[in-house]
């Protein structure tokens, strides 16, 4: 009997009816036992014959199966080709999307318990949800809201789904009236039952299924399950307890064949509703809490024995079981040999799928038995875990220590090639932490050792890393020299990893030197990395290419590369690269004049725990520069902190933008002392370390600060060039053509024409650059302009101040109607306003959203649905 869920069933039915015209997502949340599964089964039972319902389940394994429910769904759907089970995540997602889009009738796709989902499955939810309008599909996902912490990745997925494509249904506890109806003729006191169970349907049903013992009422689900099981014959209890250590759907042919008379026992348990049968014939406990409560009945010795019995049975044909499941039982059995056997295998499989977080977790399970591993096995385990953890979790002291343990053990084993390779990796880890001295020392030691042994592949990798170090320090000629030396080392050898790494460095260096051949080399590096599943190398290409595109003001390219790179890094659990790219995305937003967005991105990055200095440094720098332009009180402190962190890295690529930000602040505040510090710091950096555009921006701020000399490269080939000659209007037009709206409007504000100055003021005001507007206003008369000739921006309405795009309340209303596809005339009728008034509002919206037409507005709303809704708590960019 399903109580108090009629409204939810009706809502699901209505959404399914609308799905034929465009799919939709429904997220059903509630505490454990609240009745999510019961609701879904009731809904599924009432579907029409031509409406297929496909279920996917997430399981509470030691580590989630990579793409487990997605692969289950694919197998049930069929028609995706013979090689679907070997397709990578993106390819598989695309096939599923195409298959679903071609369905003649609406379908229901259910993913249960996604709070247990692996990162790949969450990516699938994000991927399908953002494209679901082209499919006749109602996607329903259920989750336990009491297991979603503040930083649970599922919350970010919800934030990434367009608001108009997803509904949320929260299931609430049962009322006293519902509890009384369900209690029926049991004679139990409804108020007492409600107080004990909190209205949780599962707790309530378990208690009602247990005969009352005297006047005592069970106070927990554990008591309810114990009471119910106690009524069964011992054979049934033993059987159910044996199954309770299996956290995946139970396949009788695979999981029960070692248990005597299991067919009868299974049937009895199904008849008693202790177990329920899925559509594919597999069995589950009626609720996960029931399985856990049953497992908790067993002593630690009994549970270990049960895990061992399952493991022995599974090892008779291990190819029939998922490696993660084998590892789960090996850990439960305390079988060190099997944990050490299956942990690395499961990790390797997960890594191939791009599930690096899960790979690290599998290896960590094996690390618990490191003392029982052979020396070489232990060294390799430390090494592998350090790599997977570093790119997916965080680079903390544990990761460093694991590398050092591996290094120590390889030294004891006399494996010089392994010693050198771990020194190289230690160098990389210290670089991530902004510890340049240690990074260079370890790399020098690795190169010296490798030059003494015959391993050209590892030597080439070390040479390539030296190339990378030079490139990161803006010594591009040296970067090319060492990169070419690395390629020469492997001439005639099939060493894709080395070539990919070296081409990345060479191509990046050439790009920043102005050689267009560099882009082709980077594209080749990216193609080889993707072809060979070299995820970290591919992430490096996205990082370097996006940095080049932003720095060189190729902003359209930057937008594309950043979107691709962030999606790739997120999909493959490459956290150490994702946050870095988000910092570059914030830099792009600064160039576009979208200061509030830049600040939001930076704060989300900096506020995420467990990052190294390098991972959050770009975001820290861009936050400081955004605060400078916005005139925030904390700007000086943030800029000083960014400068300190940049100096700690020893890399001028971070020092230059901070010092330029200090020069900008010096001009905005009129501080001669700050100007001297900023320009003095920039003067001490070698001219070869500046790119064409950073050199030009340096010269630009020198001119505004009263220093006419241009100490570094000519800026005539950049949009700064005309301004350096006094033609700010021409520079503004050049920046506008690039989409670099901040500098475009800053230059307009410095122009000679009052009309041009007025337009620059208005745009900067909309961007929130109040410190810039204040400074330009202050300088008007000194530049020979009268305040009466310039239209100074008025203070915005309260709604506009609170809106990141400066939209007023009426403009927000018009924008909502635009999102619904209404014409100006239809909007005028809805608002009881003249069509002319609506046209003015629409024009203002287009200008503030920087959109050319209505279509551009709709595309922006699809990418950023929070514009007309509540902003996501955590940015998912």
TIMIPA-108465 format. One line per 8 residues: number of its first residue (from 1); their letters; for each residue x, y, z of C-alpha. Coordinates in steps of 0.02 Angstrom, whole numbers, plus 50000, padded with zeros to 5 digits. Example, Ala and Ser with C-alpha at 12.3 -4.5 7.8 and 13.67 -1.06 7.14 Angstrom:
BEGIN
1) AS) 50615/49775/50390  50684/49947/50357
***
This chain:
BEGIN
1) XXXXXXXX) 50000/50000/50000  50076/50166/49944  50023/50305/50062  50020/50492/50030  50109/50486/49862  49962/50525/49744  50026/50700/49707  50199/50636/49662
9) XXXXXXXX) 50127/50500/49549  50019/50628/49460  50167/50743/49436  50271/50603/49361  50128/50555/49245  50111/50734/49184  50297/50750/49151  50298/50586/49056
17) XXXXXXXX) 50152/50645/48949  50252/50802/48904  50411/50703/48870  50350/50654/48698  50379/50835/48645  50547/50848/48732  50627/50750/48872  50639/50802/49053
25) XXXXXXXX) 50735/50759/49212  50658/50723/49381  50765/50709/49537  50678/50619/49679  50759/50644/49847  50724/50587/50023  50803/50504/50173  50842/50318/50173
33) XXXXXXXX) 50681/50219/50184  50566/50363/50138  50490/50265/49993  50582/50321/49836  50592/50145/49764  50411/50107/49811  50354/50265/49721  50454/50221/49566
41) XXXXXXXX) 50389/50042/49561  50211/50103/49578  50238/50228/49438  50321/50097/49327  50180/49973/49355  50054/50094/49281  50148/50133/49120  50070/50098/48951
49) XXXXXXXX) 50126/49943/48856  50221/50046/48726  50317/50143/48859  50477/50051/48904  50549/50073/49078  50737/50045/49095  50816/50035/49267  50995/50067/49318
57) XXXXXXXX) 51057/50043/49495  51204/50116/49589  51279/49997/49716  51368/50028/49882  51527/49937/49834  51693/49973/49918  51723/50086/49767  51582/50117/49640
65) XXXXXXXX) 51592/50020/49478  51652/50140/49343  51500/50179/49235  51413/50028/49315  51231/50081/49296  51264/50157/49125  51336/49993/49063  51187/49900/49138
73) XXXXXXXX) 51066/50014/49047  51160/49996/48884  51154/49807/48896  50966/49811/48926  50931/49931/48783  51026/49836/48649  51053/49900/48473  51209/50002/48513
81) XXXXXXXX) 51334/49895/48418  51438/49744/48465  51579/49850/48538  51477/49957/48658  51559/49879/48811  51731/49937/48754  51681/50112/48700  51748/50254/48804
89) XXXXXXXX) 51633/50362/48909  51599/50502/48784  51576/50382/48637  51458/50274/48739  51359/50425/48797  51340/50486/48618  51278/50315/48560  51152/50309/48701
97) XXXXXXXX) 51092/50485/48660  51070/50441/48476  50978/50280/48521  50860/50369/48640  50828/50513/48520  50767/50392/48386  50637/50305/48495  50461/50315/48422
105) XXXXXXXX) 50376/50316/48593  50417/50399/48759  50524/50297/48878  50564/50307/49063  50746/50293/49116  50769/50268/49303  50936/50283/49394  50919/50235/49575
113) XXXXXXXX) 51029/50283/49723  51142/50403/49627  51218/50462/49790  51325/50304/49767  51365/50344/49585  51542/50350/49520  51606/50506/49433  51577/50432/49260
121) XXXXXXXX) 51393/50398/49297  51372/50576/49361  51450/50637/49198  51322/50532/49103  51180/50613/49201  51252/50784/49161  51279/50738/48978  51105/50668/48948
129) XXXXXXXX) 51014/50800/49052  51087/50944/48952  51029/50863/48789  50871/50777/48846  50755/50895/48755  50794/50802/48593  50740/50635/48667  50565/50571/48710
137) XXXXXXXX) 50633/50517/48880  50587/50550/49060  50748/50529/49158  50714/50495/49342  50856/50493/49467  50835/50452/49649  50954/50491/49791  50966/50499/49978
145) XXXXXXXX) 50966/50682/50025  51028/50640/50199  51190/50573/50122  51229/50727/50018  51359/50830/50109  51393/51010/50063  51524/50960/49935  51441/50803/49864
153) XXXXXXXX) 51473/50799/49675  51289/50762/49640  51247/50939/49695  51363/51008/49561  51276/50899/49432  51109/50974/49484  51184/51147/49464  51241/51106/49288
161) XXXXXXXX) 51070/51048/49226  50965/51189/49150  50830/51236/49273  50690/51223/49146  50739/51044/49106  50733/50973/49283  50602/50955/49419  50642/50910/49599
169) XXXXXXXX) 50528/50800/49704  50567/50784/49889  50476/50643/49978  50419/50689/50152  50381/50578/50303  50208/50507/50323  50078/50603/50422  49993/50538/50578
177) XXXXXXXX) 49838/50498/50475  49940/50394/50352  50028/50301/50493  49859/50263/50571  49792/50194/50406  49947/50085/50380  49940/50022/50559  49764/49964/50520
185) XXXXXXXX) 49711/49820/50630  49881/49793/50710  49821/49875/50870  49978/49983/50876  49964/50161/50938  49986/50275/50787  50060/50420/50886  50191/50306/50964
193) XXXXXXXX) 50233/50231/50796  50252/50404/50720  50364/50460/50863  50474/50306/50847  50487/50299/50659  50479/50484/50617  50353/50438/50482  50483/50339/50384
201) XXXXXXXX) 50385/50212/50281  50522/50081/50285  50544/50089/50473  50356/50085/50493  50330/49938/50376  50468/49837/50459  50395/49866/50630  50221/49822/50572
209) XXXXXXXX) 50287/49662/50492  50359/49607/50659  50242/49530/50790  50235/49632/50949  50336/49564/51093  50241/49616/51248  50218/49804/51253  50393/49843/51193
217) XXXXXXXX) 50403/49931/51025  50566/49917/50924  50654/50085/50918  50762/50058/50764  50760/49968/50600  50892/49851/50668  50771/49792/50801  50633/49775/50672
225) XXXXXXXX) 50739/49670/50557  50803/49562/50700  50627/49532/50760  50567/49483/50588  50713/49368/50551  50694/49282/50719  50528/49210/50659  50610/49118/50515
233) XXXXXXXX) 50687/48945/50516  50873/48944/50550  50911/48890/50371  50826/49046/50306  50916/49159/50430  51084/49085/50383  51043/49104/50199  50988/49287/50215
241) XXXXXXXX) 51141/49330/50318  51251/49251/50186  51172/49362/50053  51183/49520/50160  51369/49543/50124  51333/49559/49937  51309/49744/49896  51262/49716/49713
249) XXXXXXXX) 51106/49640/49633  51104/49455/49673  51116/49339/49524  51062/49168/49590  51169/49077/49462  51324/49173/49515  51302/49212/49699  51202/49070/49772
257) XXXXXXXX) 51264/48910/49691  51374/48864/49839  51226/48869/49958  51130/48708/49978  50945/48714/49929  50964/48896/49877  50822/48892/49748  50692/48850/49880
265) XXXXXXXX) 50764/48973/50003  50764/49111/49873  50583/49078/49831  50533/49081/50014  50624/49247/50042  50538/49322/49890  50369/49261/49951  50403/49343/50119
273) XXXXXXXX) 50453/49506/50028  50623/49503/50111  50698/49496/49937  50623/49573/49780  50655/49530/49599  50716/49658/49473  50657/49661/49293  50815/49570/49238
281) XXXXXXXX) 50787/49424/49358  50915/49480/49487  50867/49498/49669  50889/49633/49799  50846/49659/49979  50684/49755/49989  50785/49901/50052  50970/49933/50070
289) XXXXXXXX) 50941/49969/50254  50871/49794/50274  51029/49721/50198  51140/49824/50312  51037/49782/50465  51048/49597/50420  51235/49609/50396  51253/49698/50562
297) XXXXXXXX) 51178/49545/50649  51333/49447/50604  51488/49451/50710  51649/49513/50631  51710/49332/50622  51549/49275/50539  51557/49416/50411  51737/49376/50371
305) XXXXXXXX) 51691/49193/50346  51545/49241/50233  51655/49353/50126  51781/49212/50116  51649/49085/50061  51587/49203/49926  51765/49238/49869  51809/49053/49856
313) XXXXXXXX) 51653/49021/49753  51686/49171/49639  51867/49120/49611  51807/48961/49526  51761/49072/49376  51825/49248/49416  51798/49308/49238  51610/49309/49271
321) XXXXXXXX) 51623/49439/49408  51670/49622/49412  51845/49647/49481  51779/49778/49603  51659/49648/49675  51801/49523/49694  51902/49656/49784  51754/49696/49897
329) XXXXXXXX) 51744/49517/49959  51932/49499/49970  51938/49651/50084  51793/49585/50187  51881/49417/50203  52044/49500/50252  52128/49400/50112  52286/49501/50087
337) XXXXXXXX) 52347/49402/49937  52184/49427/49843  52170/49610/49889  52346/49637/49823  52298/49539/49667  52132/49622/49626  52165/49800/49687  52290/49847/49550
345) XXXXXXXX) 52188/49756/49417  52028/49849/49465  52126/50012/49471  52200/49986/49298  52028/49950/49225  51955/50104/49309  52097/50214/49249  52070/50156/49069
353) XXXXXXXX) 51889/50214/49085  51949/50382/49150  51887/50345/49327  52047/50399/49415  51964/50432/49583  51901/50253/49587  52072/50190/49530  52153/50279/49678
361) XXXXXXXX) 52024/50205/49797  52054/50028/49734  52241/50050/49758  52216/50123/49931  52121/49966/49981  52275/49866/49929  52390/49984/50025  52308/49923/50185
369) XXXXXXXX) 52401/49758/50156  52564/49834/50096  52663/49746/50233  52618/49577/50157  52672/49624/49981  52836/49575/49902  52960/49721/49896  52939/49752/49709
377) XXXXXXXX) 52751/49734/49721  52746/49857/49866  52855/49984/49777  52743/49976/49623  52587/49994/49731  52653/50151/49816  52703/50220/49647  52536/50184/49562
385) XXXXXXXX) 52432/50251/49706  52535/50411/49714  52504/50442/49529  52316/50410/49532  52289/50504/49695  52391/50653/49635  52289/50682/49478  52118/50643/49552
393) XXXXXXXX) 52115/50685/49737  52245/50803/49803  52433/50821/49811  52459/50814/49997  52595/50747/50112  52528/50569/50094  52556/50573/49906  52731/50642/49926
401) XXXXXXXX) 52771/50512/50058  52705/50371/49948  52823/50426/49808  52966/50433/49931  52923/50259/49996  52925/50195/49817  53091/50283/49786  53168/50208/49942
409) XXXXXXXX) 53111/50032/49897  53172/50045/49718  53340/50104/49784  53348/49949/49895  53306/49840/49745  53439/49926/49640  53315/49973/49502  53400/50128/49432
417) XXXXXXXX) 53269/50160/49298  53132/50158/49430  53235/50269/49545  53253/50397/49407  53071/50390/49356  53011/50419/49534  53132/50564/49552  53053/50638/49397
425) XXXXXXXX) 52879/50617/49470  52934/50692/49636  52995/50842/49539  52823/50861/49462  52735/50845/49630  52843/50979/49710  52812/51092/49560  52625/51073/49590
433) XXXXXXXX) 52651/51130/49769  52747/51283/49711  52912/51216/49778  53025/51261/49632  53192/51226/49718  53147/51046/49763  53068/51019/49593  53225/51068/49499
441) XXXXXXXX) 53338/50972/49617  53243/50809/49593  53236/50833/49405  53424/50865/49395  53456/50707/49494  53341/50607/49380  53426/50669/49221  53601/50637/49290
449) XXXXXXXX) 53554/50458/49336  53465/50421/49171  53613/50482/49070  53714/50344/49152  53596/50201/49104  53526/50140/48939  53343/50188/48946  53313/50315/48809
457) XXXXXXXX) 53126/50320/48841  53141/50377/49022  53284/50493/48979  53177/50573/48845  53036/50597/48971  53158/50682/49091  53222/50794/48951  53043/50836/48907
465) XXXXXXXX) 53006/50881/49087  53156/50998/49085  53082/51072/48927  52919/51094/49021  53007/51181/49166  53086/51305/49046  52921/51333/48958  52833/51367/49124
473) XXXXXXXX) 52970/51491/49168  52939/51580/49001  53111/51530/48932  53039/51473/48768  53199/51451/48667  53269/51333/48800  53102/51242/48807  53110/51207/48620
481) XXXXXXXX) 53292/51150/48632  53259/51024/48771  53097/50966/48691  53185/50929/48527  53321/50839/48624  53185/50728/48700  53112/50688/48528  53286/50648/48460
489) XXXXXXXX) 53311/50523/48603  53169/50414/48543  53198/50428/48357  53134/50270/48274  53047/50208/48432  52860/50195/48465  52855/50304/48621  52690/50395/48609
497) XXXXXXXX) 52696/50458/48789  52863/50543/48763  52816/50619/48595  52651/50684/48661  52735/50766/48811  52877/50844/48710  52765/50908/48570  52658/50992/48701
505) XXXXXXXX) 52807/51089/48768  52878/51130/48597  52710/51183/48526  52670/51293/48676  52840/51378/48670  52823/51412/48484  52648/51481/48506  52706/51608/48634
513) XXXXXXXX) 52851/51655/48521  52724/51696/48386  52758/51544/48276  52591/51478/48209  52669/51305/48187  52653/51286/48375  52464/51264/48366  52481/51121/48242
521) XXXXXXXX) 52605/51035/48358  52486/51055/48505  52341/50985/48404  52449/50837/48355  52496/50812/48538  52313/50816/48589  52261/50693/48454  52396/50569/48504
529) XXXXXXXX) 52353/50589/48689  52169/50552/48660  52208/50407/48543  52322/50326/48673  52213/50366/48826  52349/50479/48899  52227/50579/49002  52349/50689/49096
537) XXXXXXXX) 52443/50733/48937  52280/50782/48853  52239/50891/49003  52407/50978/48983  52366/51021/48802  52199/51096/48851  52285/51196/48988  52425/51265/48881
545) XXXXXXXX) 52316/51302/48731  52185/51391/48835  52318/51494/48923  52389/51546/48754  52216/51588/48687  52172/51699/48835  52343/51782/48841  52342/51820/48654
553) XXXXXXXX) 52160/51881/48664  52096/51745/48548  51944/51739/48659  51828/51637/48549  51961/51500/48541  51986/51516/48729  51800/51491/48761  51797/51333/48657
561) XXXXXXXX) 51957/51258/48727  51910/51296/48907  51739/51216/48889  51816/51061/48810  51958/51054/48936  51851/51075/49091  51729/50942/49028  51873/50823/48989
569) XXXXXXXX) 51960/50850/49156  51798/50829/49253  51751/50672/49158  51920/50592/49193  51933/50643/49377  52081/50758/49341  52050/50877/49484  52227/50944/49485
577) XXXXXXXX) 52195/51010/49309  52011/51058/49325  52037/51192/49456  52184/51264/49361  52077/51280/49204  51937/51361/49304  52063/51495/49353  52099/51524/49169
585) XXXXXXXX) 51913/51532/49136  51903/51670/49266  52042/51761/49172  51938/51748/49013  51788/51822/49105  51896/51967/49162  51946/52003/48983  51762/51996/48933
593) XXXXXXXX) 51716/52118/49070  51613/51990/49163  51688/52033/49332  51555/51958/49444  51565/51791/49353  51753/51794/49368  51740/51824/49555  51612/51684/49576
601) XXXXXXXX) 51723/51560/49483  51876/51608/49584  51790/51595/49752  51721/51422/49709  51898/51363/49666  51985/51440/49816  51847/51378/49932  51870/51197/49879
609) XXXXXXXX) 51983/51109/50006  52131/50997/49969  52214/51095/49828  52396/51135/49803  52460/51311/49781  52477/51289/49592  52300/51223/49570  52221/51378/49647
617) XXXXXXXX) 52351/51511/49603  52272/51567/49436  52105/51587/49526  52188/51682/49669  52272/51802/49547  52113/51832/49448  52009/51857/49605  52131/51992/49662
625) XXXXXXXX) 52123/52079/49493  51933/52070/49488  51925/52147/49662  52044/52285/49607  51930/52334/49462  51773/52320/49568  51850/52430/49702  51825/52305/49843
633) XXXXXXXX) 51903/52338/50012  51993/52170/50013  52081/52199/49847  52249/52253/49921  52261/52103/50037  52213/51980/49901  52339/52056/49781  52477/52044/49912
641) XXXXXXXX) 52433/51861/49947  52435/51821/49761  52605/51906/49744  52677/51805/49888  52614/51642/49814  52677/51688/49640  52851/51723/49709  52849/51554/49798
649) XXXXXXXX) 52833/51464/49632  52988/51547/49559  52896/51561/49392  52876/51728/49306  52717/51668/49218  52629/51700/49384  52732/51850/49441  52698/51952/49284
657) XXXXXXXX) 52506/51956/49294  52513/51996/49481  52634/52140/49454  52530/52205/49309  52379/52196/49425  52478/52298/49553  52517/52425/49416  52331/52435/49373
665) XXXXXXXX) 52289/52463/49555  52424/52596/49567  52340/52692/49425  52166/52668/49498  52220/52732/49670  52345/52862/49609  52480/52785/49721  52655/52830/49665
673) XXXXXXXX) 52733/52711/49791  52632/52563/49728  52674/52613/49549  52859/52613/49589  52848/52440/49670  52748/52365/49526  52849/52439/49384  53012/52404/49474
681) XXXXXXXX) 52964/52220/49493  52920/52209/49308  53081/52296/49258  53183/52161/49345  53106/52022/49238  53200/51976/49080  53118/52044/48924  53116/51869/48846
689) XXXXXXXX) 52995/51812/48981  52856/51927/48919  52738/51871/48783  52689/51994/48649  52528/52040/48738  52594/52047/48917  52733/52160/48854  52604/52272/48772
697) XXXXXXXX) 52494/52278/48928  52648/52320/49032  52685/52465/48916  52502/52520/48925  52504/52537/49114  52673/52624/49106  52596/52756/48993  52447/52782/49109
705) XXXXXXXX) 52566/52795/49257  52667/52930/49170  52815/52828/49110  52828/52839/48921  52968/52711/48893  52923/52540/48824  53056/52425/48899  53000/52265/48813
713) XXXXXXXX) 52940/52210/48642  52846/52323/48525  52658/52325/48550  52610/52385/48376  52539/52214/48330  52416/52213/48475  52259/52310/48518  52361/52409/48645
721) XXXXXXXX) 52465/52484/48504  52355/52635/48458  52332/52682/48641  52521/52689/48664  52520/52819/48526  52378/52915/48608  52231/52847/48506  52127/52765/48640
729) XXXXXXXX) 51970/52759/48534  52058/52652/48402  52123/52535/48537  51947/52521/48607  51879/52471/48437  52019/52344/48416  51981/52266/48585  51794/52265/48549
737) XXXXXXXX) 51824/52167/48389  51917/52037/48494  51775/52025/48622  51891/52097/48756  51758/52213/48826  51848/52268/48984  51995/52348/48895  51882/52405/48753
745) XXXXXXXX) 51777/52509/48872  51925/52565/48976  52003/52635/48817  51836/52715/48767  51833/52796/48938  52006/52870/48903  51959/52933/48728  51938/53116/48676
753) XXXXXXXX) 51756/53110/48617  51628/53143/48754  51507/53023/48667  51638/52884/48662  51686/52918/48844  51502/52910/48895  51479/52740/48812  51636/52674/48898
761) XXXXXXXX) 51576/52738/49066  51406/52657/49044  51480/52488/48995  51607/52487/49138  51468/52533/49258  51366/52383/49198  51519/52272/49219  51533/52323/49400
769) XXXXXXXX) 51704/52406/49377  51663/52545/49498  51845/52583/49540  51881/52611/49356  51728/52723/49333  51779/52824/49486  51957/52848/49423  51903/52897/49248
777) XXXXXXXX) 51778/53021/49320  51914/53094/49428  52028/53119/49277  51898/53198/49162  51942/53380/49189  52130/53348/49187  52104/53276/49012  52012/53431/48954
785) XXXXXXXX) 51835/53361/48961  51690/53444/49050  51581/53338/49162  51426/53414/49084  51479/53346/48914  51493/53167/48979  51345/53061/49032  51395/52990/49199
793) XXXXXXXX) 51311/52826/49249  51175/52832/49381  51170/52711/49525  51077/52553/49476  50912/52495/49545  50925/52374/49691  50874/52228/49579  51007/52276/49453
801) XXXXXXXX) 51141/52289/49588  51101/52114/49645  51097/52043/49468  51269/52000/49397  51215/52070/49227  51134/52226/49298  50958/52175/49245  50816/52270/49329
809) XXXXXXXX) 50662/52183/49398  50559/52228/49243  50698/52169/49128  50704/52004/49221  50518/51983/49193  50539/52018/49007  50686/51896/49001  50578/51758/49074
817) XXXXXXXX) 50449/51787/48938  50586/51785/48807  50642/51617/48875  50465/51552/48846  50476/51607/48663  50350/51750/48672  50355/51890/48544  50367/52075/48592
825) XXXXXXXX) 50181/52095/48559  50139/51944/48667  50251/52007/48807  50167/52177/48797  49997/52094/48819  50058/51990/48967  50133/52142/49055  49998/52266/49004
833) XXXXXXXX) 50130/52379/48930  50152/52459/48760  50251/52362/48630  50371/52510/48619  50411/52493/48804  50442/52307/48785  50557/52341/48637  50660/52457/48748
841) XXXXXXXX) 50673/52322/48881  50724/52191/48753  50857/52306/48683  50927/52335/48857  50929/52148/48891  51024/52113/48730  51152/52244/48775  51176/52187/48955
849) XXXXXXXX) 51187/52003/48907  51303/52048/48764  51190/51956/48643  51164/52000/48461  50986/51938/48449  50850/51835/48533  50930/51670/48480  51092/51720/48565
857) XXXXXXXX) 50993/51757/48724  50911/51585/48720  51079/51500/48694  51153/51597/48841  51007/51546/48951  51030/51365/48901  51215/51373/48950  51184/51477/49107
865) XXXXXXXX) 51007/51439/49169  51043/51521/49336  51023/51692/49251  50834/51677/49270  50839/51568/49426  50935/51552/49587  51124/51539/49558  51197/51369/49599
873) XXXXX) 51279/51358/49770  51437/51293/49691  51494/51338/49518  51507/51193/49397  51600/51286/49263
***
